[in-house]
């Protein structure tokens, strides 16, 4: 499995966590949807990173979730 697929799966796992607030799950869904589009890889990765970085700055995100987000961001930044 490549890193992009791994990042998408991790986003989908987080998105399915009912303990997360709805607005956070919506942004996770948006990022996963962006990564699944058939656009230029660099463009979709940049857009997804923008969505995720807005979440890392959100004070309502718990520390454990923030750590998972940083892991996903790291995966995407390498691509």
GUKE-217661 format. One line per field, with one value per residue (C-alpha): x, y, z negated. Coordinates in nm, 4 decimals, decimal comma, always signed. Example, Ala and Ser with C-alpha at 12.3 -4.5 7.8 and 13.67 -1.06 7.14 Angstrom:
2
px	c(+1,2300 / +1,3670) .
py	c(-0,4500 / -0,1060) .
pz	c(-0,7800 / -0,7140) .
***
This chain:
79
px	c(+0,0000 / +0,1405 / +0,1568 / -0,1366 / -0,3670 / -0,2411 / -0,3183 / -0,6682 / -0,7388 / -0,6204 / -0,8409 / -1,1401 / -1,0716 / -1,0608 / -1,3716 / -1,5657 / -1,4883 / -1,8241 / -1,6490 / -1,5088 / -1,7146 / -1,9086 / -1,7134 / -1,3867 / -1,5301 / -1,6553 / -1,3075 / -1,1570 / -1,4131 / -1,3322 / -0,9593 / -1,0167 / -1,2485 / -0,9885 / -0,7256 / -0,9583 / -1,0172 / -0,8560 / -0,6724 / -0,3019 / -0,1348 / +0,0493 / -0,2676 / -0,4841 / -0,2148 / -0,1759 / -0,5510 / -0,5771 / -0,2835 / -0,4546 / -0,7672 / -0,5658 / -0,3451 / -0,6542 / -0,7538 / -0,4158 / -0,4656 / -0,8196 / -0,8322 / -1,1238 / -0,9104 / -0,7896 / -0,4201 / -0,4546 / -0,6410 / -0,3911 / -0,1089 / -0,2869 / -0,3358 / +0,0344 / +0,1123 / -0,1148 / +0,0300 / +0,3810 / +0,2804 / +0,1401 / +0,4316 / +0,6723 / +0,4724) .
py	c(+0,0000 / +0,3372 / +0,6374 / +0,8174 / +0,5194 / +0,4871 / +0,8536 / +0,8165 / +0,5095 / +0,6882 / +0,9873 / +0,7607 / +0,5831 / +0,9137 / +1,0332 / +0,7286 / +0,8109 / +0,9232 / +1,0776 / +1,3565 / +1,6720 / +1,6902 / +1,9866 / +1,7963 / +1,4853 / +1,7021 / +1,8462 / +1,4973 / +1,3829 / +1,6830 / +1,6061 / +1,2385 / +1,3352 / +1,5764 / +1,3015 / +1,0665 / +1,3087 / +1,2557 / +1,5880 / +1,6597 / +1,4833 / +1,7950 / +2,0032 / +1,7555 / +1,6968 / +2,0724 / +2,1182 / +1,8265 / +1,9590 / +2,2971 / +2,1283 / +1,9229 / +2,2095 / +2,4109 / +2,1216 / +2,1077 / +2,4700 / +2,4051 / +2,4185 / +2,1705 / +1,8889 / +1,6536 / +1,5783 / +1,2179 / +1,3239 / +1,6022 / +1,3455 / +1,1300 / +1,4355 / +1,5196 / +1,1632 / +1,1944 / +1,5364 / +1,3888 / +1,1126 / +1,3632 / +1,6050 / +1,3339 / +1,2850) .
pz	c(+0,0000 / +0,0895 / -0,1428 / +0,0182 / -0,0349 / -0,3913 / -0,4587 / -0,3118 / -0,5251 / -0,8389 / -0,7578 / -0,7057 / -1,0357 / -1,2211 / -1,0410 / -1,1606 / -1,5262 / -1,6669 / -1,9701 / -1,7516 / -1,7028 / -1,3772 / -1,2380 / -1,2773 / -1,1112 / -0,8242 / -0,7659 / -0,7785 / -0,5215 / -0,3028 / -0,3156 / -0,2296 / +0,0570 / +0,1940 / +0,1897 / +0,3780 / +0,6667 / +1,0052 / +1,0083 / +1,0205 / +0,7212 / +0,6001 / +0,6071 / +0,4188 / +0,1569 / +0,1022 / +0,0632 / -0,1797 / -0,3817 / -0,4090 / -0,5500 / -0,7971 / -0,9097 / -0,9957 / -1,2234 / -1,3963 / -1,5016 / -1,6310 / -2,0114 / -2,0252 / -1,8827 / -2,1558 / -2,1949 / -2,0766 / -1,7627 / -1,6990 / -1,7148 / -1,4574 / -1,2374 / -1,2565 / -1,1504 / -0,8464 / -0,7600 / -0,7778 / -0,5363 / -0,2898 / -0,3137 / -0,2010 / +0,1189) .
***
